């Protein structure tokens, strides 16, 4: 695997990107990947996969949320939410239960271990967000609004 600095050198010095250089989506993906790698590194959980923190935060803030509603909230379809929840359940972080209202639906809550893990991740997420704030600077509100506009328009 190529390290981030080497990858940047390859990208800038040896590889012609052509139209990709001007594609917003390409740069969004690069920024997201770099941000996530940095977050995982600082948590000390190199095996932390994208979406885990967000899923756990949404479940924490919405105990009893259905898998369908969770998927909508974190913009994931059933084919990615189901394995994510199964993994979090195997790790003892999320409890899955049949809904009392709709037996076809699964509701989700964090376990005590999940709450503790989330609390630890939240400390790292706040520190990571401060690093991103330093990069974005005073234009954070504008930047977030542009990202929301992209997400809403393409949803």
Secondary structure as GFF3:
##gff-version 3
##sequence-region A 1 155
A	DSSP	alpha_helix	4	9	.	.	.	ID=ss1
A	DSSP	pi_helix	10	14	.	.	.	ID=ss2
A	DSSP	three_ten_helix	18	22	.	.	.	ID=ss3
A	DSSP	alpha_helix	24	43	.	.	.	ID=ss4
A	DSSP	alpha_helix	52	61	.	.	.	ID=ss5
A	DSSP	beta_strand	65	66	.	.	.	ID=ss6
A	DSSP	alpha_helix	67	73	.	.	.	ID=ss7
A	DSSP	alpha_helix	78	90	.	.	.	ID=ss8
A	DSSP	beta_strand	94	98	.	.	.	ID=ss9
A	DSSP	beta_strand	106	110	.	.	.	ID=ss10
A	DSSP	alpha_helix	112	136	.	.	.	ID=ss11
A	DSSP	three_ten_helix	137	139	.	.	.	ID=ss12
A	DSSP	alpha_helix	140	154	.	.	.	ID=ss13
###
